[in-house]
């Protein structure tokens, strides 16, 4: 059972009673009459062949309160797209699969590239951005949830608790972030959040002083969670990064656009496990190494917009402060693991801290070398201003793909 403590500048909604799922879903069904709901699933084709996504789809077939499910499909050829249509066909809700690599959506992407409006990097950020564009184009929902497709411990309660705060007409939240304990297979996971983000935020507070933005980030219990929900109007003006800074970028945009009393986080799972990334100590272009650089840069870029001036000496101080704080956290987590009978490999934890410390410096150097870098994908408001019929184009392209390939199944 979670505690009831409110220890940040956003609201925390706890799981205090393990309320029956049937009650939650009955309420959500009643909310759906005035506030229809959608779910966005950004997916690689390879995830259709894994163990997690088939189980997720089985659970979703019973989520009767959902009006629409939007699946973004990356790295798929025509046969794989056709297979995806069949794979998701068991869903009783209205659903569409965005074939991001197909000629119709590629033509739209090319049109956006010509105007400097297309995502610059392949990956989850791009996939999510196009899915959100389709949600705006379809116009079927007022509350939207998004979660990953590699959650091996998935059950419907996760989705119900995730979307409830923005679906309940009696609540005033525009955005909700999911959180959970990253404990699975008798060990504590979530190294990037535990050993990079939180210690880095604390180090920045020591180095540059307390800022409302840093207190805000520090209020999230799991800032890198890939699960969040929001009202429809959030989508139009949000600018998200296309790299691993996606989650931090979304939180930063919410801080920019809304008062903190319109934001919350909710406990969505007692047990959560998904696909783990390699540490990639010898390759800063992959795995947790690239992730740590992208996340650090995202935080530095945002702080610069608040007037923080960085130089090489600043980053050296941040790194030194981070290293000491992170090593203290390793001891804290070791004790937490031991009292709960869990395993924690101190050697691997400290290896991660050493890598993250190096990558904080790399992120700082890259920020100083290219301070005008703009990894953000433009807002859909801007895209629609440049291409007024973009939503009609997007909706038609997805529908034409669906109808053409559905006939051959």
C-alpha positions in Angstrom: 0.0 0.0 0.0 1.3 3.4 -0.9 1.6 6.3 1.5 -0.6 9.4 1.4 2.1 12.0 1.6 2.1 15.0 -0.7 5.7 16.0 -1.0 6.0 18.1 -4.2 4.4 20.9 -6.1 2.1 18.7 -8.1 -0.7 16.5 -6.8 0.0 12.8 -6.1 -2.9 10.4 -6.4 -2.0 7.2 -4.4 -3.3 3.7 -4.5 -4.6 3.6 -0.9 -7.3 0.9 -1.0 -6.7 -1.3 -4.1 -10.2 -0.4 -5.3 -11.8 -3.1 -7.5 -11.1 -2.7 -11.2 -14.8 -3.3 -12.0 -15.7 -0.2 -10.0 -13.1 2.0 -11.7 -14.1 0.8 -15.2 -17.8 1.3 -14.4 -17.1 4.9 -13.5 -14.9 5.4 -16.6 -17.7 4.0 -18.8 -20.1 6.6 -17.3 -17.5 9.4 -17.9 -17.1 8.3 -21.5 -20.6 9.6 -22.4 -19.5 13.2 -21.9 -15.7 12.7 -22.2 -14.8 10.0 -24.8 -11.4 8.4 -24.3 -8.6 7.2 -26.6 -5.5 5.2 -26.1 -2.2 5.7 -28.0 0.2 2.8 -28.4 3.5 3.6 -30.1 4.9 0.3 -31.2 7.8 -1.3 -33.2 6.7 -4.2 -35.4 9.1 -6.4 -33.4 6.9 -5.9 -30.3 4.0 -7.7 -32.1 6.2 -10.8 -31.9 7.2 -10.3 -28.3 5.6 -11.5 -25.1 4.2 -8.2 -23.8 2.0 -6.8 -26.6 -0.2 -9.9 -27.2 -1.1 -9.8 -23.5 -1.7 -6.0 -23.6 -4.1 -6.5 -26.5 -6.0 -9.3 -24.7 -6.5 -7.0 -21.7 -7.6 -4.1 -23.9 -10.4 -6.0 -25.5 -12.3 -5.6 -22.2 -11.7 -1.9 -21.9 -15.2 -1.0 -23.0 -14.9 2.7 -22.0 -12.4 3.4 -24.7 -13.8 5.0 -27.9 -10.6 4.7 -29.9 -7.2 3.0 -29.9 -4.5 4.5 -32.1 -1.4 2.3 -32.8 1.7 3.9 -34.3 3.6 1.2 -36.2 7.3 1.7 -36.9 9.8 -0.4 -38.9 7.3 -2.4 -40.8 7.0 -3.3 -44.5 3.8 -4.0 -46.4 3.5 -7.6 -45.3 4.2 -6.6 -41.7 1.6 -3.8 -41.8 -0.9 -6.3 -43.1 0.0 -8.7 -40.3 -0.5 -5.8 -37.8 -4.0 -5.2 -39.0 -4.8 -8.8 -38.4 -3.0 -8.7 -35.0 -5.1 -5.8 -33.7 -8.3 -6.9 -35.4 -9.5 -8.5 -32.1 -9.9 -5.1 -30.6 -13.6 -4.3 -30.4 -13.0 -0.6 -30.1 -12.6 1.7 -33.2 -8.9 1.4 -33.9 -6.4 2.4 -36.6 -2.8 1.4 -37.2 -0.6 4.2 -38.5 1.8 2.6 -41.0 4.6 5.2 -40.5 6.9 3.6 -43.1 4.1 3.3 -45.7 4.1 5.5 -48.9 1.1 7.5 -47.9 2.4 8.6 -44.5 5.9 9.0 -45.9 4.5 11.4 -48.5 3.0 13.5 -45.7 6.3 13.4 -43.9 8.1 14.6 -47.1 5.6 17.5 -47.4 6.4 18.5 -43.8 10.2 18.1 -44.4 10.0 20.6 -47.3 8.5 23.1 -44.8 10.9 22.3 -42.1 8.1 20.9 -39.9 8.9 17.1 -39.9 10.5 15.3 -37.0 14.3 15.2 -37.5 14.9 11.8 -35.8 13.3 8.4 -36.1 12.1 6.9 -32.9 9.4 7.0 -30.2 9.1 10.8 -30.2 8.3 10.8 -33.9 5.9 7.9 -33.6 4.0 9.6 -30.7 3.8 12.9 -32.5 2.1 11.4 -35.5 -0.2 9.4 -33.3 -1.2 12.6 -31.5 -1.8 14.3 -34.8 -4.1 11.5 -35.8 -6.0 11.8 -32.5 -6.6 15.5 -33.4 -7.6 14.5 -37.0 -10.1 11.8 -35.9 -11.8 14.1 -33.4 -13.2 11.1 -31.5 -11.9 11.7 -28.0 -11.5 14.3 -25.2 -9.2 12.4 -22.9 -6.2 10.4 -24.1 -3.8 8.0 -22.5 -0.5 6.8 -23.8 1.6 3.8 -22.6 4.4 1.6 -24.0 4.0 -1.7 -25.7 6.7 -3.7 -23.9 5.1 -3.9 -20.4 5.4 -7.5 -19.5 3.5 -7.1 -16.3 0.5 -5.3 -17.9 -3.1 -5.5 -16.7 -6.1 -3.2 -17.3 -5.9 -1.6 -13.9 -2.8 0.3 -15.1 -4.8 2.0 -17.9 -7.8 2.6 -15.8 -5.9 4.4 -13.1 -3.7 6.3 -15.7 -6.7 7.8 -17.6 -9.0 8.3 -14.6 -7.6 11.7 -13.5 -8.1 13.4 -16.9 -11.4 11.5 -17.7 -13.2 12.4 -14.5 -15.3 15.5 -15.3 -15.1 16.5 -11.6 -11.3 16.8 -11.7 -9.5 19.8 -13.3 -6.3 18.0 -14.3 -5.0 18.6 -17.9 -2.1 16.1 -17.6 -1.4 13.1 -15.5 1.9 11.1 -15.2 1.9 7.5 -14.2 4.4 6.2 -11.6 5.2 2.8 -10.0 8.0 1.0 -8.2 10.5 -0.4 -10.7 10.9 -3.7 -8.9 10.8 -7.0 -10.8 12.6 -10.4 -10.7 13.6 -9.7 -7.1 15.7 -6.6 -7.9 15.3 -2.8 -8.2 15.4 -1.5 -11.8 15.0 2.0 -13.2 18.7 3.0 -13.1 18.4 6.1 -15.3 15.7 7.6 -13.1 17.2 6.5 -9.8 20.9 7.1 -10.5 20.8 9.9 -13.1 17.7 12.1 -13.1 17.1 12.5 -9.3 20.8 13.0 -8.4 21.3 15.4 -11.3 18.4 17.5 -10.3 19.8 17.6 -6.7 23.2 18.5 -8.0 21.8 21.3 -10.2 20.1 22.7 -7.1 23.4 22.8 -5.3 25.3 24.3 -8.2 22.9 26.9 -9.6 20.5 27.3 -6.7 16.8 26.4 -6.2 14.6 27.0 -9.2 10.8 26.3 -9.4 11.5 24.2 -12.5 13.9 21.9 -10.6 11.5 21.6 -7.7 8.8 20.7 -10.2 10.9 17.9 -11.9 11.8 16.7 -8.4 8.1 16.3 -7.5 7.7 13.4 -10.0 8.2 10.0 -8.4 9.1 8.4 -11.7 9.9 11.2 -14.3 10.9 8.8 -17.0 7.7 6.8 -17.0 6.4 6.3 -20.5 2.8 6.3 -19.3 0.8 9.6 -19.2 -2.6 10.9 -20.0 -3.9 14.3 -20.9 -6.9 16.3 -22.2 -7.3 16.8 -25.9 -6.4 20.5 -25.9 -3.0 19.7 -24.5 -2.0 18.2 -27.9 -2.3 21.2 -30.0 0.4 23.3 -28.5 2.9 20.8 -27.1 6.4 20.6 -28.6 8.1 17.3 -27.8 11.7 16.1 -28.4 12.2 13.3 -30.9 15.1 11.8 -28.9 15.4 10.1 -25.5 14.5 13.4 -23.9 10.8 12.8 -24.8 9.5 12.2 -21.2 11.5 15.1 -19.7 10.4 17.3 -22.7 6.7 16.5 -22.1 7.0 17.4 -18.4 8.8 20.6 -19.3 6.0 21.5 -21.8 3.4 20.9 -19.2 5.2 23.3 -16.8 5.4 25.9 -19.6 1.7 25.7 -20.6 -0.2 25.0 -17.3 -0.3 25.9 -13.7 0.9 23.1 -11.5 -2.5 22.6 -9.9 -3.7 21.3 -13.3 -1.0 18.6 -13.3 -0.8 15.3 -11.3 0.8 11.9 -11.0 -0.9 8.6 -10.2 0.2 5.3 -8.8 -0.7 2.8 -11.6 1.0 -0.5 -10.7 2.4 -2.4 -7.8 4.6 -4.4 -10.1 6.0 -3.0 -13.4 8.6 -4.5 -15.8 9.4 -3.9 -19.4 12.2 -4.3 -21.9 15.6 -3.2 -20.5 18.2 -1.2 -22.4 21.9 -2.1 -22.2 24.2 0.2 -20.4 26.3 0.6 -23.6 29.5 1.7 -21.8 31.5 1.7 -25.1 28.9 3.3 -27.3 27.3 6.7 -26.4 25.0 6.4 -29.5 22.9 3.6 -28.0 21.3 2.1 -24.9 21.3 3.9 -21.5 24.4 5.8 -22.5 22.7 7.7 -25.3 19.6 8.0 -23.1 21.5 9.7 -20.3 23.1 12.2 -22.7 19.8 13.1 -24.3 18.0 13.5 -21.0 20.8 15.6 -19.5 20.8 17.9 -22.6 17.0 18.2 -22.4 17.3 19.5 -18.8 20.2 21.8 -19.6 18.3 23.3 -22.6 15.2 24.0 -20.5 17.3 25.6 -17.7 18.8 27.9 -20.3 15.4 29.1 -21.2 15.0 30.1 -17.6 18.1 32.3 -17.9 20.7 29.9 -16.4 24.1 30.6 -18.0 26.3 27.5 -18.5 30.0 27.2 -19.1 32.5 24.4 -18.9 33.3 25.1 -15.2 29.6 24.9 -14.4 29.3 21.5 -15.9 32.4 20.3 -14.0 30.9 21.5 -10.8 27.6 19.8 -11.7 29.4 16.6 -12.5 31.4 16.6 -9.2 28.3 17.3 -7.2 26.3 14.7 -9.1 28.9 12.0 -8.5 28.9 12.4 -4.8 25.1 12.5 -4.5 24.6 9.6 -6.8 27.0 7.4 -4.9 25.1 8.2 -1.7 21.9 7.1 -3.5 23.6 3.8 -4.3 24.0 3.2 -0.6 20.4 4.3 0.1 19.1 1.9 -2.5 21.3 -0.9 -1.2 19.7 -0.5 2.2 16.2 -0.3 0.7 16.8 -3.5 -1.2 18.2 -5.3 1.8 15.3 -4.6 4.1 12.9 -5.8 1.4 14.9 -8.9 0.6 15.8 -7.7 -2.9 19.1 -8.0 -4.8 21.2 -4.9 -5.7 24.5 -5.3 -7.4 26.7 -2.4 -6.0 29.3 -2.9 -8.7 26.8 -2.5 -11.5 25.2 0.5 -9.8 28.5 2.3 -9.4 29.4 1.5 -13.0 26.2 3.2 -14.1 27.0 6.2 -11.9 30.5 6.5 -13.4 29.1 6.4 -16.9 26.4 8.9 -16.2 28.9 11.3 -14.7 31.0 11.1 -17.9 27.9 11.6 -20.0 26.8 14.7 -18.0 30.0 16.3 -19.2 29.5 15.0 -22.7 25.9 16.5 -22.7 27.3 19.8 -21.4 30.0 19.9 -24.0 27.5 19.2 -26.8 25.1 21.8 -25.4 27.9 24.4 -25.4 29.0 23.4 -28.9 25.5 23.7 -30.3 23.4 25.9 -28.0 20.9 26.7 -30.8 20.1 23.0 -31.4 16.3 22.6 -31.6 15.4 18.9 -31.3 11.7 19.8 -30.6 9.1 18.7 -33.1 6.9 21.7 -34.0 3.4 21.9 -32.4 0.4 20.7 -34.3 -0.9 24.3 -34.1 2.1 25.4 -36.1 1.8 22.6 -38.6 -1.9 23.3 -39.2 -1.1 27.0 -39.7 1.4 26.1 -42.5 -0.8 23.3 -44.0 -4.5 24.0 -43.2 -5.7 20.6 -44.5 -3.0 18.5 -42.7 -5.5 16.7 -40.5 -7.7 15.8 -43.4 -4.6 14.5 -45.3 -3.5 12.5 -42.3 -6.9 11.0 -41.6 -7.4 10.1 -45.3 -3.9 8.5 -45.6 -4.5 6.3 -42.6 -8.0 5.3 -43.8 -6.8 4.5 -47.3 -4.0 2.3 -46.0 -6.6 0.5 -43.7 -9.1 -0.1 -46.4 -6.6 -1.2 -49.1 -4.8 -3.7 -46.9 -7.9 -4.9 -45.0 -9.2 -6.3 -48.3 -6.2 -8.6 -48.6 -6.4 -10.2 -45.2 
